[in-house]
């Protein structure tokens, strides 16, 4: 599966898991519904600020949406280490 299609499919699955319509999700992520629809269908890439908005709205890890992990659960924050 092509990257944009995988990414879009994962966005759609995460949205549906939360019971959000495209309209609700787009509103929460502060993006036009047409953009969200094109992302979900693998026809549009995404700006970093929109990626962050989707991660927060969908409460998933970046690794999940980017295809590096199959578990959508956000990773716990790492503790900062001081040298």
C-alpha positions, -999 to +999 in steps of 0.1 A: +000+000+000+013+034-009+022+057+020-005+083+015-031+056+013-018+039+045-018+072+063-053+081+051-066+047+061-052+051+096-066+086+099-100+072+089-098+042+113-088+064+142-116+089+135-142+061+133-128+045+165-137+078+183-171+079+166-164+111+148-178+121+115-155+137+089-173+170+096-167+167+134-131+156+130-123+184+105-139+210+129-119+197+159-087+196+139-094+230+124-091+220+088-116+221+058-136+189+055-125+186+019-089+185+030-096+158+056-115+138+029-086+140+004-062+129+032-084+099+041-086+089+005-048+091+000-050+120-024-034+147-004-002+150+017-004+169+049+013+199+064+031+195+098+007+217+116-023+197+104-005+165+113-001+178+149-038+188+149-049+153+138-026+136+163-042+156+191-078+153+178-075+115+172-053+109+203-029+086+184+008+083+181+027+098+152+043+064+147+009+049+141-003+074+115+031+072+098+030+034+096+059+027+120+037+009+146+003-008+144-007+002+179-024+036+178-019+042+215+001+074+221+036+067+236+041+081+271+063+112+272+099+105+276+117+119+306+142+145+298+177+137+308+202+163+318+238+158+309 
